[in-house]
Amino acid sequence: MKKKIDPKDTNRKEAFEHWMKSPMPMVTLTKTFDVTRLYKMSKRKGWKFNMLLCWCIGKSASKMEEFYLLPENGKLYQYDRLAINMIVNNIKGGLSFCDIVCNDDLEQFNVNYLYLTKTISQTCQDILDPEAAIVGTSALVGTELDSIVNQYSGIYNNPFLAWGRCHKGWFKVTLPISFQFHHVQMDGGHATRFLEELQKTMNTL
């Protein structure tokens, strides 16, 4: 459920006043993650690596209240659930989108992931959840990338994570992930805490 709230009643009051009207309110941080455990689990169980990574993102984000707040059109909204947005190549050669609700149950998340991504790929119809706080993702696996910067205009204000192809070393597999967020939603300290939590989730999956 989505509801409008007064920024003065939240700990984002000052951030809202400082950044809501900024022409470039987005911030991007990039961290290289050790994804060896996810990579091995994907190979062993036959699960998609991208699904495992998205589940870890949702699991980590759901622990932080900042992800449930989102600025939009000069207002601040609060949500009671999170969803991961996926971008999928469809059969017409274009892109389709779906929102997968974050779920602590990895196997259920996998079922939802496979069903929704297959459906939008074949139907070319987006499946979106307007009542959920969305964490955007984009996997550009055509090459290894050091960093990805998305639009900074504030048109799309939801947090967004993007990555390229994994780097396979002798002893571990690594992956740089770019994390973009609106400064009204969180500060750099919150963002770095989320990135640390994401690595912990990957390590203990």
Phi, psi and chi 1 to 4 in degrees:
 res  aa     phi    psi   chi1   chi2   chi3   chi4
   1 MET       -  140.2  178.4  178.9  171.1      -
   2 LYS  -112.3  132.7  172.4 -176.3  178.0 -178.7
   3 LYS  -142.3  144.4   66.2  176.3 -179.1  179.1
   4 LYS   -78.1  137.3 -174.6  176.1   71.0  171.8
   5 ILE  -130.2  161.4   59.1  174.8      -      -
   6 ASP   -85.4  119.9 -171.4  -20.7      -      -
   7 PRO   -54.5  -27.4  -23.4   33.3      -      -
   8 LYS   -66.3  -19.1  -64.3  178.6 -178.9  178.0
   9 ASP   -92.4    7.3  -63.7  -28.3      -      -
  10 THR  -123.8  169.7   73.7      -      -      -
  11 ASN   -80.1    6.0   60.3    5.2      -      -
  12 ARG  -103.2   15.6  -56.2  -52.8  -61.6  159.8
  13 LYS   -55.7  -53.5  173.5 -178.9  176.8  -66.1
  14 GLU   -67.6  -39.3  -67.5 -176.1   -0.6      -
  15 ALA   -62.8  -40.1      -      -      -      -
  16 PHE   -61.6  -44.1 -172.2   90.8      -      -
  17 GLU   -65.6  -35.7  -66.4  174.1   -7.3      -
  18 HIS   -82.1  -37.3  -68.9  155.5      -      -
  19 TRP  -113.9  -11.7  -63.6  100.8      -      -
  20 MET   -62.8  -35.3 -167.5   63.8 -113.6      -
  21 LYS   -99.9   10.7  -65.6 -177.3  179.5 -179.9
  22 SER   -68.4  136.4  169.8      -      -      -
  23 PRO   -71.1  -17.5   25.6  -34.2      -      -
  24 MET  -137.9   76.3  -62.2  179.5   67.0      -
  25 PRO   -87.5   -0.9   34.8  -36.5      -      -
  26 MET   -89.5  147.6  -49.2  -57.1  -73.0      -
  27 VAL  -126.2  140.0 -179.7      -      -      -
  28 THR  -123.5  128.5  -59.6      -      -      -
  29 LEU  -118.7  144.4  -55.2  179.6      -      -
  30 THR  -126.1  131.7  -59.5      -      -      -
  31 LYS  -132.3  139.1  174.7  179.6  171.7   61.7
  32 THR   -89.3  121.6  -62.3      -      -      -
  33 PHE  -102.7  148.5  -71.6   82.8      -      -
  34 ASP   -87.1  107.7 -178.5  -12.4      -      -
  35 VAL  -109.2   22.4  -64.4      -      -      -
  36 THR   -56.8  -44.4  -52.6      -      -      -
  37 ARG   -63.6  -43.4 -170.1  177.2 -176.9   88.7
  38 LEU   -63.4  -42.4  -92.3   65.1      -      -
  39 TYR   -63.2  -45.0 -175.0   81.6      -      -
  40 LYS   -67.5  -38.9  -70.4 -178.2  176.9  179.5
  41 MET   -65.2  -38.2 -172.4  174.2 -174.6      -
  42 SER   -62.0  -43.9  172.7      -      -      -
  43 LYS   -68.8  -41.0  -64.9  -62.9 -177.2 -177.7
  44 ARG   -70.2  -42.2 -174.1  173.7   66.3 -109.5
  45 LYS   -96.6  -10.1  -71.8 -175.6  171.1  -70.6
  46 GLY    76.0   19.2      -      -      -      -
  47 TRP   -90.2  150.0  -73.6   -6.7      -      -
  48 LYS   -69.6  132.5  -68.1 -176.8  178.8  -64.3
  49 PHE   -58.2  -42.4  174.2   86.1      -      -
  50 ASN   -62.5  -36.3 -162.6   57.0      -      -
  51 MET   -64.3  -45.7 -178.8  -79.5  -64.6      -
  52 LEU   -60.8  -41.9  -69.0  170.2      -      -
  53 LEU   -65.7  -42.9 -179.9   52.4      -      -
  54 CYS   -64.3  -38.1  -74.1      -      -      -
  55 TRP   -63.5  -41.9 -176.9   84.3      -      -
  56 CYS   -62.9  -39.5  -71.7      -      -      -
  57 ILE   -61.5  -48.0  -70.0  169.3      -      -
  58 GLY   -63.9  -41.4      -      -      -      -
  59 LYS   -60.9  -43.0  178.4   75.0  170.7  176.2
  60 SER   -72.4  -43.4  -57.2      -      -      -
  61 ALA   -65.2  -35.3      -      -      -      -
  62 SER   -65.1  -15.5   65.0      -      -      -
  63 LYS   -84.4   -7.8  -63.2  178.9  179.5  179.7
  64 MET  -116.4  125.8  -62.2 -178.2   59.1      -
  65 GLU   -65.5  -24.0   62.8 -178.4   22.5      -
  66 GLU   -61.3  -31.3  -72.6   76.7   18.1      -
  67 PHE   -70.1  -15.5  -81.3   89.3      -      -
  68 TYR   -91.0   -0.2  -65.5   87.3      -      -
  69 LEU  -110.4  142.0  -62.1  174.9      -      -
  70 LEU  -150.7  126.2 -169.0   64.5      -      -
  71 PRO   -78.3  140.9   28.6  -33.8      -      -
  72 GLU  -156.7  123.8 -178.0 -178.8  -17.7      -
  73 ASN    52.4   43.8  -63.9  -35.9      -      -
  74 GLY    78.7    6.3      -      -      -      -
  75 LYS  -124.8  166.8  -59.5  177.9  178.3   62.2
  76 LEU  -117.0  132.0 -171.1   63.9      -      -
  77 TYR  -121.3  149.3  -68.4   88.4      -      -
  78 GLN  -119.3  141.2 -174.2  174.7   52.4      -
  79 TYR  -120.9  160.3  -62.3   77.9      -      -
  80 ASP  -109.7    3.3   59.7    4.3      -      -
  81 ARG  -152.6  159.1   67.2  174.0 -178.2  -90.9
  82 LEU  -114.1  153.1  -61.4 -179.2      -      -
  83 ALA  -142.2  149.8      -      -      -      -
  84 ILE   -98.4  126.6  -57.8  -65.9      -      -
  85 ASN   -90.0  131.3  178.2  -97.0      -      -
  86 MET  -113.3  143.0  -64.1  -67.6  -52.1      -
  87 ILE  -111.0  126.0  -55.5  173.0      -      -
  88 VAL  -129.1  137.9  176.9      -      -      -
  89 ASN   -70.6  127.0  -65.0  -41.7      -      -
  90 ASN   -99.9  174.4   61.8   44.1      -      -
  91 ILE   -70.5  -13.7   58.4  174.4      -      -
  92 LYS   -91.2    1.7  -66.9 -176.8  178.2  179.1
  93 GLY    88.0    5.6      -      -      -      -
  94 GLY  -104.9 -163.1      -      -      -      -
  95 LEU  -117.0  139.5  -62.3  175.7      -      -
  96 SER  -125.5  159.4  -65.4      -      -      -
  97 PHE  -129.4  145.9  -56.2   80.8      -      -
  98 CYS  -144.7  152.3   68.8      -      -      -
  99 ASP  -109.7  124.1  -64.0  -23.6      -      -
 100 ILE  -109.9  116.9  -53.0  173.0      -      -
 101 VAL   -61.5  134.3  174.3      -      -      -
 102 CYS   -64.6  137.3  -64.1      -      -      -
 103 ASN  -143.2  130.6 -168.7  -30.6      -      -
 104 ASP   -65.8  -22.1  -76.6  -16.3      -      -
 105 ASP   -83.8  104.8 -173.5  -27.2      -      -
 106 LEU   -61.1  -41.3  176.2   55.1      -      -
 107 GLU   -66.3  -38.6  -67.8 -168.9    3.2      -
 108 GLN   -68.4  -39.3 -176.4   59.4   53.4      -
 109 PHE   -60.8  -40.1 -175.6   86.1      -      -
 110 ASN   -62.4  -42.5 -178.2   48.9      -      -
 111 VAL   -61.0  -46.2  170.3      -      -      -
 112 ASN   -63.9  -41.9  -64.6  -18.8      -      -
 113 TYR   -59.0  -50.4  175.0   96.2      -      -
 114 LEU   -64.5  -42.4  -66.4  174.7      -      -
 115 TYR   -66.2  -49.6  171.0   75.6      -      -
 116 LEU   -69.0  -43.5  -70.2  171.7      -      -
 117 THR   -66.0  -37.6   54.1      -      -      -
 118 LYS   -67.6  -41.5 -178.9  178.8 -179.6 -179.7
 119 THR   -62.2  -49.5  -61.5      -      -      -
 120 ILE   -70.2  -29.1   65.2  171.1      -      -
 121 SER   -64.1  -38.2  174.4      -      -      -
 122 GLN   -86.6  -35.5  -65.8  178.1  -16.4      -
 123 THR   -91.7  -19.7   64.5      -      -      -
 124 CYS    62.5   22.4  -54.1      -      -      -
 125 GLN  -111.7  125.0  -61.9  -66.5  -41.7      -
 126 ASP   -65.9  146.9  -62.1  -18.8      -      -
 127 ILE  -123.6  100.8  -58.4  176.2      -      -
 128 LEU  -117.7  155.9  -55.5  177.6      -      -
 129 ASP  -119.9   92.7 -173.4  -11.7      -      -
 130 PRO   -69.4  -11.6   25.7  -34.2      -      -
 131 GLU   -97.9    5.1  -66.5  -61.4  -46.6      -
 132 ALA  -112.3  147.5      -      -      -      -
 133 ALA   -74.6  122.9      -      -      -      -
 134 ILE   -97.6  134.4  -56.9  -58.4      -      -
 135 VAL  -108.5  110.9  179.5      -      -      -
 136 GLY   -77.5  149.3      -      -      -      -
 137 THR  -139.3  154.6   67.4      -      -      -
 138 SER  -151.6  124.1 -179.3      -      -      -
 139 ALA  -108.5  111.1      -      -      -      -
 140 LEU  -107.4   77.3  -54.5  172.9      -      -
 141 VAL   -87.8   13.5  -64.4      -      -      -
 142 GLY   -70.9  -18.2      -      -      -      -
 143 THR  -160.3  166.0 -172.3      -      -      -
 144 GLU   -76.6  136.9  -67.2 -177.1   16.2      -
 145 LEU  -127.5  144.7  -64.6  169.4      -      -
 146 ASP   -85.3  -34.4  -64.0  -37.7      -      -
 147 SER  -163.2  156.6 -176.9      -      -      -
 148 ILE  -134.8  130.5  -59.2  173.3      -      -
 149 VAL  -117.6  126.6  176.4      -      -      -
 150 ASN   -96.9 -167.2 -160.9   27.2      -      -
 151 GLN   -60.0  140.9  -67.4 -169.2   58.9      -
 152 TYR  -109.7   10.4  -98.3   59.2      -      -
 153 SER   -78.7  -18.8   61.5      -      -      -
 154 GLY    87.0    8.8      -      -      -      -
 155 ILE   -69.2  -46.1  -64.1  175.1      -      -
 156 TYR  -107.9  109.2  -57.8  104.4      -      -
 157 ASN   -96.7  -10.0  -67.1  -19.3      -      -
 158 ASN   -69.7  151.2   57.5  -67.1      -      -
 159 PRO   -60.7  148.8   20.5  -31.3      -      -
 160 PHE  -144.8  129.6 -179.1   80.7      -      -
 161 LEU  -119.3  138.1  -67.2   95.5      -      -
 162 ALA  -141.6  150.5      -      -      -      -
 163 TRP  -154.5  164.4   55.0   88.6      -      -
 164 GLY  -108.5 -141.9      -      -      -      -
 165 ARG   -84.5  144.8 -176.3 -169.4  -59.6  162.6
 166 CYS   -65.3  149.7  -68.3      -      -      -
 167 HIS  -102.3  121.4  174.1   74.1      -      -
 168 LYS   -99.8  108.6  -58.2  169.2 -172.4  174.6
 169 GLY   -94.5 -171.0      -      -      -      -
 170 TRP   -67.0  -42.3  -75.2  105.7      -      -
 171 PHE  -116.4  -13.4  -58.0  106.3      -      -
 172 LYS  -153.2  162.6   67.0  179.7 -179.6  179.1
 173 VAL  -110.5  129.4 -178.1      -      -      -
 174 THR  -122.0  158.5   57.9      -      -      -
 175 LEU  -152.5  115.0  179.1   64.2      -      -
 176 PRO   -71.1  132.0  -17.3   31.9      -      -
 177 ILE  -124.7  128.6  -61.6  177.9      -      -
 178 SER   -94.1  133.6  -63.7      -      -      -
 179 PHE  -121.0  115.9  173.7   46.3      -      -
 180 GLN  -110.7  138.6  180.0  173.6  -65.7      -
 181 PHE  -147.9  157.3   58.7   93.9      -      -
 182 HIS   -84.0  134.0 -163.4  -67.4      -      -
 183 HIS   -66.8  -21.3 -143.7  -32.8      -      -
 184 VAL   -68.5  -36.3  166.7      -      -      -
 185 GLN   -70.5  -41.1 -175.8  179.4   34.8      -
 186 MET  -158.3  164.4   67.1 -177.9   75.9      -
 187 ASP  -100.4  174.9  -61.7  -40.1      -      -
 188 GLY   -59.8  -34.7      -      -      -      -
 189 GLY   -64.3  -40.0      -      -      -      -
 190 HIS   -64.7  -41.4  -59.0  113.3      -      -
 191 ALA   -63.9  -43.2      -      -      -      -
 192 THR   -68.2  -33.9   55.5      -      -      -
 193 ARG   -65.1  -38.8 -169.6  167.7   81.1 -114.8
 194 PHE   -63.6  -42.7  163.3   68.9      -      -
 195 LEU   -64.4  -37.8  -64.6  176.4      -      -
 196 GLU   -66.2  -40.9  -74.9  -66.9  -60.6      -
 197 GLU   -65.3  -35.6 -176.8   62.9   33.8      -
 198 LEU   -63.7  -42.8  178.8   55.4      -      -
 199 GLN   -64.4  -40.2 -178.4   66.3   78.5      -
 200 LYS   -62.2  -40.3  -69.5  178.8 -177.0  177.4
 201 THR   -64.3  -41.4  -57.8      -      -      -
 202 MET   -62.1  -40.2  -66.5  178.9 -172.7      -
 203 ASN   -70.1  -24.2  -67.0  -15.9      -      -
 204 THR  -112.2    9.0   56.6      -      -      -
 205 LEU   -60.6      - -179.2   63.1      -      -
